[in-house]
Amino acid sequence: MSDLFHVSSSPHVRSKDTSSRIMLYVALALLPTTAFGIYNFGYRALILILVTVATCVLSEWVFEKIIHKKSTINDFSAVVTGLLLALNLPATLPWWEAVIGGVFAIVIVKMMFGGLGQNFINPALGARCFLLIAFAADMTNFVIDEYTGATPLAAMRNGEAVNTMNMLIGKTAGTIGETSVIAILIGAIFLILMGVIDLRIPGSYLVTFVIFILLFGGHGLDWNYVTAQLCGGGIMLGAFFMATDYVTSPITPNGKLLFGVCLGVLTGVFRMFGANAEGVSFAIILSNLLVPMIEKITIPRAFGQVKEGK
Amino acid sequence: MNKNIERLYNGIIKENPSFVLMLGMCPTLAVTTAAMNGLGMGLSTTVVLVCSNLLISLFRKVIPDGVRMPAFIVIVASLVTMVEFIMKAYTPALATQLGVYIPLIVVNCIILGRAESYASKNPVVPSIFDGIGMGLGFTFGLTCIGIIREILGAGQIFGVQILSLEWFTPITIFVMAPGAFLVLAFLVAVMNIVREKMEAKGKPLAAPSGCLTGDCASCGQSAMCTGKKSE
């Protein structure tokens, strides 16, 4: 027997990546953004973050208890969902609305479709859009330094001047996690260095968006305006942390580029021609729905395979 | 008489059109923004259904098989026109609320489905009871969805504020289109639990008919269905 080859079935090369390790890295990368959000919006932001994270983890645990499945809360994905959801909420949101959002994200968007890996849209963004439609007034009530302020995007839409430097640092009104571009970029660079996210999606997203703004923004080649559009709203948070979600983005390399183009065009259309100043979350959700089709048309040709019809 | 009561039970619970047969989904989703709308829609459909079952059952031996669908449609459309005018005269507010969905009762799957699969094959009295049962079952389904959507979306039941707006923020998504799908999905899920319980007890409910099963042969809509599987 010993002179026989013992060949095990594939895979032969295993990576050390596990779902929980990747989720942990994403959570770590979100720390600067989270910390700045708490610094910027005070204790209410902290409470909201704790509430949504606790709700997400708890509802995943309870749901799996009810349907007698093995608990998967150890993979940290519920923590990341909760954190991302909180970063997408205004700090003034009543806590019970955040709880509804957390339950919606985990139970309806994620678990009902089969749990991590099966959800067809990003759970945190699904819940954010649900809350945006359900509690429109509370979800657009942005308060900073004790007074209600328009978000930079809304101000720009009204033709007011905005301070791009403040937007870069994050001292503006907005949701908890979207204001500080610098904090988001620190996390994003960490994720890229650790190999967790691929630059293709955020890269093609942002490039397409800039081209769209230059063409249809109505400001011509005004780089100030373009920079302000890039730093305002949730586009940075969306591009690096939510569009790159493994489950809801294409796996083919060309598909990733195409996915980014869809995101950029949709975000531009929503921001320029939509009813609201912001449209990143709707753009990402719509593009999530396109992912199966994008993957279908961008499957790479296997080595040696001949193109059909030739 | 026993058979008539069986028809009522069949329509309201065993083959409830909204939750078991999944028929008439268009009005179910579109008009149930408030309990009153659901009730009004359900009752007007019931009136049409009972009358059409009565007439079709009466004429079932006269109507030639080849043109039975046009004949049914003419009967149903006349009844719907009457109901529409009556509603416009006596309940104008409700008629405005339901809008185009009243004329659309003509093509409601439940009415043609019952005409095709029951009234055209059975005597008059059981057909009337079948119409009452199915109609009440439909009304029950629509009112349930309407009540849930109205409570969550506005804090009201039949227009009466029961959840004070001082502490309750209406979840407006429930009176919009996505709310209809969410509520219907959850009610059907509850119904599926009930179905499993009944099967465990040995009293199975009817299986979903038509398109849900892919069994076109037994479907009441088979004659006019355009998406039918080729046989």
Interface residues (C-beta under 8 A of the other chain):
Chain A: P94 E97 I100 I108 F130 I133 A134 F135 A136 D138
Chain B: T169 I171 T172 I173 F174 M176 P178 L182
